[in-house]
Amino acid sequence: MDISVTNNYPQLCFETGLTCRACVGETARQLAGACKGLRGKMIGQMFVVLHPNPACAPMHALFTESYRAHSAGTEPAEPVARRPVAMAAVA
């Protein structure tokens, strides 16, 4: 298996028609359907388990917001544009 192909996120996702927003939004919706009421750090831990690639890290806040909205039984509001945040993945 060619490692460079498997680690080409988010480009690989874009080529298949999947946006980061759609990916984490749907994952959060499905998680909320299976596990309602997760709090704080547990939501963050689930994000890292479900989206381990460092390229996905900037979507953490959107995942949390979407999970909380779906868990509460409401549709998430369109997120306000956020200022970019520098993040580093830690193994």
N, CA, C and O atoms as CSV, one atom per row, in Angstrom:
chain,resi,resn,atom,element,x,y,z
A,1,MET,N,N,0.851,-1.180,0.000
A,1,MET,CA,C,0.000,0.000,0.000
A,1,MET,C,C,0.892,1.237,0.000
A,1,MET,O,O,1.883,1.301,0.728
A,2,ASP,N,N,0.534,2.208,-0.816
A,2,ASP,CA,C,1.294,3.440,-0.913
A,2,ASP,C,C,0.849,4.399,0.192
A,2,ASP,O,O,-0.279,4.892,0.184
A,3,ILE,N,N,1.754,4.655,1.146
A,3,ILE,CA,C,1.442,5.505,2.303
A,3,ILE,C,C,1.078,6.921,1.865
A,3,ILE,O,O,0.191,7.535,2.459
A,4,SER,N,N,1.745,7.450,0.839
A,4,SER,CA,C,1.479,8.831,0.424
A,4,SER,C,C,0.029,9.000,-0.037
A,4,SER,O,O,-0.552,10.070,0.151
A,5,VAL,N,N,-0.554,7.983,-0.626
A,5,VAL,CA,C,-1.945,8.074,-1.070
A,5,VAL,C,C,-2.892,8.042,0.120
A,5,VAL,O,O,-3.867,8.792,0.149
A,6,THR,N,N,-2.622,7.184,1.107
A,6,THR,CA,C,-3.529,7.055,2.242
A,6,THR,C,C,-3.460,8.243,3.184
A,6,THR,O,O,-4.389,8.452,3.964
A,7,ASN,N,N,-2.399,9.025,3.139
A,7,ASN,CA,C,-2.266,10.173,4.035
A,7,ASN,C,C,-2.475,11.501,3.326
A,7,ASN,O,O,-2.024,12.538,3.813
A,8,ASN,N,N,-3.140,11.487,2.201
A,8,ASN,CA,C,-3.346,12.699,1.424
A,8,ASN,C,C,-4.696,13.339,1.755
A,8,ASN,O,O,-5.507,13.597,0.865
A,9,TYR,N,N,-4.923,13.587,3.036
A,9,TYR,CA,C,-6.162,14.232,3.458
A,9,TYR,C,C,-5.927,15.717,3.549
A,9,TYR,O,O,-4.804,16.089,3.890
A,10,PRO,N,N,-6.838,16.587,3.288
A,10,PRO,CA,C,-8.207,16.360,2.860
A,10,PRO,C,C,-8.365,16.227,1.347
A,10,PRO,O,O,-9.487,16.065,0.868
A,11,GLN,N,N,-7.269,16.290,0.577
A,11,GLN,CA,C,-7.366,16.215,-0.880
A,11,GLN,C,C,-8.083,14.949,-1.340
A,11,GLN,O,O,-8.908,15.007,-2.252
A,12,LEU,N,N,-7.786,13.822,-0.730
A,12,LEU,CA,C,-8.437,12.565,-1.094
A,12,LEU,C,C,-9.952,12.667,-0.900
A,12,LEU,O,O,-10.723,12.174,-1.724
A,13,CYS,N,N,-10.365,13.298,0.173
A,13,CYS,CA,C,-11.800,13.482,0.444
A,13,CYS,C,C,-12.438,14.383,-0.617
A,13,CYS,O,O,-13.512,14.079,-1.136
A,14,PHE,N,N,-11.772,15.483,-0.929
A,14,PHE,CA,C,-12.307,16.426,-1.917
A,14,PHE,C,C,-12.486,15.752,-3.270
A,14,PHE,O,O,-13.461,16.017,-3.973
A,15,GLU,N,N,-11.546,14.877,-3.640
A,15,GLU,CA,C,-11.618,14.192,-4.930
A,15,GLU,C,C,-12.825,13.260,-5.007
A,15,GLU,O,O,-13.326,12.980,-6.096
A,16,THR,N,N,-13.286,12.786,-3.872
A,16,THR,CA,C,-14.465,11.913,-3.864
A,16,THR,C,C,-15.749,12.695,-3.617
A,16,THR,O,O,-16.828,12.109,-3.533
A,17,GLY,N,N,-15.634,14.025,-3.502
A,17,GLY,CA,C,-16.814,14.867,-3.335
A,17,GLY,C,C,-17.223,15.102,-1.892
A,17,GLY,O,O,-18.330,15.575,-1.634
A,18,LEU,N,N,-16.355,14.781,-0.952
A,18,LEU,CA,C,-16.676,14.941,0.466
A,18,LEU,C,C,-15.945,16.149,1.039
A,18,LEU,O,O,-14.720,16.239,0.956
A,19,THR,N,N,-16.703,17.076,1.623
A,19,THR,CA,C,-16.077,18.237,2.258
A,19,THR,C,C,-15.837,17.931,3.738
A,19,THR,O,O,-16.482,17.053,4.310
A,20,CYS,N,N,-14.927,18.646,4.336
A,20,CYS,CA,C,-14.649,18.458,5.761
A,20,CYS,C,C,-15.903,18.738,6.591
A,20,CYS,O,O,-16.209,18.003,7.530
A,21,ARG,N,N,-16.618,19.796,6.241
A,21,ARG,CA,C,-17.834,20.183,6.973
A,21,ARG,C,C,-18.885,19.073,6.904
A,21,ARG,O,O,-19.506,18.744,7.915
A,22,ALA,N,N,-19.083,18.500,5.724
A,22,ALA,CA,C,-20.062,17.418,5.571
A,22,ALA,C,C,-19.617,16.171,6.327
A,22,ALA,O,O,-20.436,15.487,6.942
A,23,CYS,N,N,-18.339,15.882,6.281
A,23,CYS,CA,C,-17.811,14.689,6.940
A,23,CYS,C,C,-18.004,14.748,8.458
A,23,CYS,O,O,-18.587,13.837,9.045
A,24,VAL,N,N,-17.519,15.813,9.090
A,24,VAL,CA,C,-17.637,15.881,10.553
A,24,VAL,C,C,-19.078,16.118,10.984
A,24,VAL,O,O,-19.485,15.662,12.053
A,25,GLY,N,N,-19.851,16.819,10.172
A,25,GLY,CA,C,-21.255,17.025,10.513
A,25,GLY,C,C,-22.027,15.718,10.546
A,25,GLY,O,O,-22.810,15.475,11.464
A,26,GLU,N,N,-21.805,14.877,9.546
A,26,GLU,CA,C,-22.494,13.594,9.488
A,26,GLU,C,C,-21.986,12.652,10.584
A,26,GLU,O,O,-22.774,11.933,11.197
A,27,THR,N,N,-20.698,12.655,10.825
A,27,THR,CA,C,-20.146,11.812,11.887
A,27,THR,C,C,-20.711,12.229,13.238
A,27,THR,O,O,-21.064,11.377,14.052
A,28,ALA,N,N,-20.798,13.532,13.480
A,28,ALA,CA,C,-21.358,14.035,14.735
A,28,ALA,C,C,-22.829,13.651,14.868
A,28,ALA,O,O,-23.281,13.284,15.953
A,29,ARG,N,N,-23.573,13.733,13.768
A,29,ARG,CA,C,-24.989,13.361,13.782
A,29,ARG,C,C,-25.148,11.882,14.141
A,29,ARG,O,O,-25.987,11.524,14.967
A,30,GLN,N,N,-24.350,11.043,13.523
A,30,GLN,CA,C,-24.441,9.609,13.795
A,30,GLN,C,C,-24.023,9.285,15.231
A,30,GLN,O,O,-24.640,8.444,15.884
A,31,LEU,N,N,-22.974,9.953,15.719
A,31,LEU,CA,C,-22.549,9.737,17.101
A,31,LEU,C,C,-23.639,10.176,18.069
A,31,LEU,O,O,-23.907,9.486,19.053
A,32,ALA,N,N,-24.266,11.312,17.800
A,32,ALA,CA,C,-25.340,11.801,18.673
A,32,ALA,C,C,-26.512,10.832,18.689
A,32,ALA,O,O,-27.171,10.669,19.716
A,33,GLY,N,N,-26.775,10.189,17.563
A,33,GLY,CA,C,-27.846,9.214,17.516
A,33,GLY,C,C,-27.539,7.969,18.335
A,33,GLY,O,O,-28.442,7.344,18.892
A,34,ALA,N,N,-26.276,7.617,18.406
A,34,ALA,CA,C,-25.869,6.410,19.136
A,34,ALA,C,C,-25.536,6.689,20.597
A,34,ALA,O,O,-25.777,5.848,21.463
A,35,CYS,N,N,-24.982,7.866,20.870
A,35,CYS,CA,C,-24.515,8.192,22.225
A,35,CYS,C,C,-24.902,9.621,22.584
A,35,CYS,O,O,-24.088,10.534,22.443
A,36,LYS,N,N,-26.098,9.822,23.032
A,36,LYS,CA,C,-26.541,11.169,23.424
A,36,LYS,C,C,-25.938,11.567,24.762
A,36,LYS,O,O,-25.693,10.724,25.625
A,37,GLY,N,N,-25.705,12.859,24.919
A,37,GLY,CA,C,-25.309,13.403,26.206
A,37,GLY,C,C,-23.843,13.335,26.568
A,37,GLY,O,O,-23.501,13.519,27.736
A,38,LEU,N,N,-22.944,13.072,25.596
A,38,LEU,CA,C,-21.524,13.108,25.931
A,38,LEU,C,C,-21.160,14.538,26.312
A,38,LEU,O,O,-21.770,15.490,25.826
A,39,ARG,N,N,-20.179,14.684,27.169
A,39,ARG,CA,C,-19.801,16.018,27.634
A,39,ARG,C,C,-18.332,16.302,27.390
A,39,ARG,O,O,-17.511,15.392,27.269
A,40,GLY,N,N,-18.028,17.575,27.320
A,40,GLY,CA,C,-16.681,18.116,27.273
A,40,GLY,C,C,-15.623,17.274,26.598
A,40,GLY,O,O,-15.647,17.064,25.385
A,41,LYS,N,N,-14.688,16.794,27.411
A,41,LYS,CA,C,-13.531,16.083,26.888
A,41,LYS,C,C,-13.902,14.797,26.163
A,41,LYS,O,O,-13.188,14.376,25.253
A,42,MET,N,N,-14.990,14.175,26.544
A,42,MET,CA,C,-15.382,12.935,25.874
A,42,MET,C,C,-15.732,13.188,24.406
A,42,MET,O,O,-15.433,12.355,23.551
A,43,ILE,N,N,-16.356,14.318,24.108
A,43,ILE,CA,C,-16.655,14.653,22.712
A,43,ILE,C,C,-15.343,14.824,21.954
A,43,ILE,O,O,-15.192,14.328,20.838
A,44,GLY,N,N,-14.408,15.522,22.565
A,44,GLY,CA,C,-13.095,15.717,21.948
A,44,GLY,C,C,-12.358,14.406,21.735
A,44,GLY,O,O,-11.721,14.214,20.699
A,45,GLN,N,N,-12.435,13.511,22.693
A,45,GLN,CA,C,-11.779,12.208,22.556
A,45,GLN,C,C,-12.415,11.401,21.427
A,45,GLN,O,O,-11.715,10.728,20.671
A,46,MET,N,N,-13.730,11.468,21.316
A,46,MET,CA,C,-14.406,10.753,20.241
A,46,MET,C,C,-14.019,11.326,18.878
A,46,MET,O,O,-13.865,10.581,17.911
A,47,PHE,N,N,-13.862,12.640,18.802
A,47,PHE,CA,C,-13.428,13.256,17.544
A,47,PHE,C,C,-12.083,12.696,17.112
A,47,PHE,O,O,-11.904,12.334,15.950
A,48,VAL,N,N,-11.136,12.623,18.043
A,48,VAL,CA,C,-9.792,12.138,17.719
A,48,VAL,C,C,-9.817,10.661,17.328
A,48,VAL,O,O,-9.065,10.238,16.450
A,49,VAL,N,N,-10.671,9.882,17.971
A,49,VAL,CA,C,-10.784,8.463,17.620
A,49,VAL,C,C,-11.382,8.306,16.217
A,49,VAL,O,O,-10.915,7.486,15.426
A,50,LEU,N,N,-12.405,9.089,15.920
A,50,LEU,CA,C,-13.089,8.975,14.632
A,50,LEU,C,C,-12.340,9.654,13.488
A,50,LEU,O,O,-12.444,9.232,12.337
A,51,HIS,N,N,-11.594,10.695,13.803
A,51,HIS,CA,C,-10.862,11.466,12.785
A,51,HIS,C,C,-9.404,11.619,13.226
A,51,HIS,O,O,-8.996,12.709,13.625
A,52,PRO,N,N,-8.616,10.543,13.159
A,52,PRO,CA,C,-7.251,10.574,13.692
A,52,PRO,C,C,-6.239,11.328,12.838
A,52,PRO,O,O,-5.149,11.635,13.321
A,53,ASN,N,N,-6.562,11.634,11.592
A,53,ASN,CA,C,-5.601,12.305,10.737
A,53,ASN,C,C,-5.425,13.756,11.170
A,53,ASN,O,O,-6.416,14.451,11.394
A,54,PRO,N,N,-4.178,14.229,11.292
A,54,PRO,CA,C,-3.937,15.620,11.709
A,54,PRO,C,C,-4.604,16.660,10.809
A,54,PRO,O,O,-4.902,17.766,11.260
A,55,ALA,N,N,-4.840,16.318,9.547
A,55,ALA,CA,C,-5.499,17.257,8.637
A,55,ALA,C,C,-6.936,17.540,9.063
A,55,ALA,O,O,-7.507,18.560,8.677
A,56,CYS,N,N,-7.522,16.653,9.851
A,56,CYS,CA,C,-8.902,16.825,10.306
A,56,CYS,C,C,-9.008,17.708,11.555
A,56,CYS,O,O,-10.095,18.183,11.884
A,57,ALA,N,N,-7.909,17.925,12.238
A,57,ALA,CA,C,-7.906,18.641,13.520
A,57,ALA,C,C,-8.618,19.997,13.494
A,57,ALA,O,O,-9.293,20.330,14.468
A,58,PRO,N,N,-8.500,20.795,12.426
A,58,PRO,CA,C,-9.188,22.091,12.439
A,58,PRO,C,C,-10.713,21.991,12.536
A,58,PRO,O,O,-11.374,22.990,12.817
A,59,MET,N,N,-11.267,20.828,12.311
A,59,MET,CA,C,-12.725,20.657,12.330
A,59,MET,C,C,-13.260,20.262,13.700
A,59,MET,O,O,-14.452,19.992,13.843
A,60,HIS,N,N,-12.403,20.226,14.696
A,60,HIS,CA,C,-12.797,19.796,16.041
A,60,HIS,C,C,-13.960,20.617,16.596
A,60,HIS,O,O,-14.931,20.057,17.105
A,61,ALA,N,N,-13.861,21.930,16.499
A,61,ALA,CA,C,-14.906,22.803,17.059
A,61,ALA,C,C,-16.241,22.598,16.337
A,61,ALA,O,O,-17.293,22.585,16.977
A,62,LEU,N,N,-16.209,22.440,15.025
A,62,LEU,CA,C,-17.445,22.211,14.279
A,62,LEU,C,C,-18.065,20.871,14.664
A,62,LEU,O,O,-19.286,20.766,14.786
A,63,PHE,N,N,-17.237,19.850,14.854
A,63,PHE,CA,C,-17.726,18.536,15.280
A,63,PHE,C,C,-18.433,18.655,16.623
A,63,PHE,O,O,-19.533,18.131,16.799
A,64,THR,N,N,-17.805,19.341,17.567
A,64,THR,CA,C,-18.382,19.507,18.903
A,64,THR,C,C,-19.707,20.250,18.837
A,64,THR,O,O,-20.687,19.840,19.458
A,65,GLU,N,N,-19.735,21.332,18.090
A,65,GLU,CA,C,-20.960,22.137,17.951
A,65,GLU,C,C,-22.073,21.305,17.303
A,65,GLU,O,O,-23.219,21.337,17.750
A,66,SER,N,N,-21.731,20.574,16.268
A,66,SER,CA,C,-22.713,19.757,15.573
A,66,SER,C,C,-23.207,18.612,16.458
A,66,SER,O,O,-24.401,18.317,16.480
A,67,TYR,N,N,-22.297,17.969,17.183
A,67,TYR,CA,C,-22.698,16.887,18.085
A,67,TYR,C,C,-23.680,17.401,19.133
A,67,TYR,O,O,-24.717,16.783,19.376
A,68,ARG,N,N,-23.355,18.521,19.747
A,68,ARG,CA,C,-24.218,19.066,20.807
A,68,ARG,C,C,-25.603,19.413,20.272
A,68,ARG,O,O,-26.609,19.155,20.932
A,69,ALA,N,N,-25.656,19.994,19.084
A,69,ALA,CA,C,-26.950,20.341,18.499
A,69,ALA,C,C,-27.768,19.084,18.195
A,69,ALA,O,O,-28.953,19.020,18.524
A,70,HIS,N,N,-27.154,18.111,17.584
A,70,HIS,CA,C,-27.879,16.875,17.251
A,70,HIS,C,C,-28.254,16.097,18.501
A,70,HIS,O,O,-29.319,15.482,18.547
A,71,SER,N,N,-27.406,16.114,19.505
A,71,SER,CA,C,-27.687,15.406,20.753
A,71,SER,C,C,-28.885,16.028,21.464
A,71,SER,O,O,-29.652,15.336,22.132
A,72,ALA,N,N,-29.033,17.340,21.311
A,72,ALA,CA,C,-30.151,18.051,21.928
A,72,ALA,C,C,-31.422,17.961,21.075
A,72,ALA,O,O,-32.485,18.432,21.479
A,73,GLY,N,N,-31.298,17.354,19.895
A,73,GLY,CA,C,-32.464,17.185,19.035
A,73,GLY,C,C,-32.747,18.363,18.130
A,73,GLY,O,O,-33.854,18.493,17.609
A,74,THR,N,N,-31.761,19.226,17.936
A,74,THR,CA,C,-31.943,20.369,17.046
A,74,THR,C,C,-30.934,20.294,15.912
A,74,THR,O,O,-29.915,19.609,16.009
A,75,GLU,N,N,-31.230,21.002,14.848
A,75,GLU,CA,C,-30.283,21.085,13.747
A,75,GLU,C,C,-29.242,22.148,14.095
A,75,GLU,O,O,-29.594,23.208,14.612
A,76,PRO,N,N,-27.970,21.877,13.818
A,76,PRO,CA,C,-26.956,22.886,14.114
A,76,PRO,C,C,-27.120,24.109,13.218
A,76,PRO,O,O,-27.449,23.992,12.038
A,77,ALA,N,N,-26.889,25.268,13.791
A,77,ALA,CA,C,-26.946,26.511,13.019
A,77,ALA,C,C,-25.725,26.566,12.113
A,77,ALA,O,O,-24.714,25.917,12.380
A,78,GLU,N,N,-25.823,27.332,11.054
A,78,GLU,CA,C,-24.670,27.514,10.180
A,78,GLU,C,C,-23.578,28.192,11.001
A,78,GLU,O,O,-23.788,29.290,11.515
A,79,PRO,N,N,-22.413,27.553,11.132
A,79,PRO,CA,C,-21.373,28.124,11.984
A,79,PRO,C,C,-20.854,29.456,11.461
A,79,PRO,O,O,-20.747,29.669,10.253
A,80,VAL,N,N,-20.542,30.327,12.370
A,80,VAL,CA,C,-19.959,31.619,12.047
A,80,VAL,C,C,-18.517,31.373,11.651
A,80,VAL,O,O,-17.851,30.510,12.223
A,81,ALA,N,N,-18.031,32.127,10.675
A,81,ALA,CA,C,-16.634,31.974,10.262
A,81,ALA,C,C,-15.732,32.196,11.471
A,81,ALA,O,O,-15.895,33.152,12.228
A,82,ARG,N,N,-14.803,31.309,11.623
A,82,ARG,CA,C,-13.902,31.389,12.774
A,82,ARG,C,C,-12.507,31.775,12.324
A,82,ARG,O,O,-12.093,31.494,11.199
A,83,ARG,N,N,-11.799,32.420,13.220
A,83,ARG,CA,C,-10.423,32.772,12.964
A,83,ARG,C,C,-9.594,31.488,12.984
A,83,ARG,O,O,-9.778,30.668,13.883
A,84,PRO,N,N,-8.685,31.284,12.022
A,84,PRO,CA,C,-7.873,30.074,12.023
A,84,PRO,C,C,-7.083,29.925,13.319
A,84,PRO,O,O,-6.568,30.900,13.865
A,85,VAL,N,N,-7.000,28.699,13.793
A,85,VAL,CA,C,-6.275,28.409,15.013
A,85,VAL,C,C,-5.151,27.449,14.689
A,85,VAL,O,O,-5.368,26.447,14.008
A,86,ALA,N,N,-3.969,27.738,15.162
A,86,ALA,CA,C,-2.843,26.830,14.948
A,86,ALA,C,C,-2.984,25.639,15.875
A,86,ALA,O,O,-3.207,25.790,17.076
A,87,MET,N,N,-2.851,24.439,15.294
A,87,MET,CA,C,-2.971,23.215,16.080
A,87,MET,C,C,-1.842,22.278,15.675
A,87,MET,O,O,-1.326,22.347,14.559
A,88,ALA,N,N,-1.478,21.428,16.574
A,88,ALA,CA,C,-0.466,20.409,16.275
A,88,ALA,C,C,-0.976,19.069,16.748
A,88,ALA,O,O,-1.577,18.958,17.817
A,89,ALA,N,N,-0.731,18.050,15.940
A,89,ALA,CA,C,-1.139,16.705,16.332
A,89,ALA,C,C,-0.048,16.105,17.216
A,89,ALA,O,O,1.143,16.272,16.952
A,90,VAL,N,N,-0.461,15.423,18.241
A,90,VAL,CA,C,0.473,14.791,19.155
A,90,VAL,C,C,0.185,13.304,19.151
A,90,VAL,O,O,-0.951,12.870,19.341
A,91,ALA,N,N,1.235,12.536,18.931
A,91,ALA,CA,C,1.043,11.082,18.889
A,91,ALA,C,C,1.209,10.468,20.253
A,91,ALA,O,O,1.082,9.253,20.403
